[in-house]
Amino acid sequence: MLSDQDRHALQDIERGLAGDDPGFASRMGGPPAERPLPTILLLSMLLYVTLPMVAFLFGRTGAVLTLLLFALAVLIVLVRRLPAAG
């Protein structure tokens, strides 16, 4: 736990940052539960674990299909993150 003095210093720093760069402060603010999951990182970890097994069991065709599904999943995630037009 932080002491009261450290907590006040941290709050001053956060207020200064919010005044200097409100966009960054809004992206980083809020409790961790409100932050989006690192979906692409999780998909990459899943690919790292499953690709060798798929390649071993199903050969080159299975590996290529797995990579294509991974690319499609990443594309879907990126498209959903785009701000709404209009």
TALIN-V285260 format. One line per field, one symbol per residue. ss: DSSP state (H for helix, E for strand, - for the rest). psi: psi as a letter, one per 30 degrees, with the letter a starting at -180 (. if undefined). A space follows every 10 residues. Layout:
ss = ???
psi = ???
This chain:
ss = ---HHHHHHH HHHHHHHHHH -HHHHHHH-- -HHH----HH HHHHHHHHHH HHHHHHHHHH HHHHHHHHHH HHHHHHHHHH H-----
psi = kkleeeeeee eeeeeeeeee ieeeeeefll lfffklkiee eeeeeeeeef eeeeeeegae eeeeeeeeee eeeeeeeeef fkkkk.
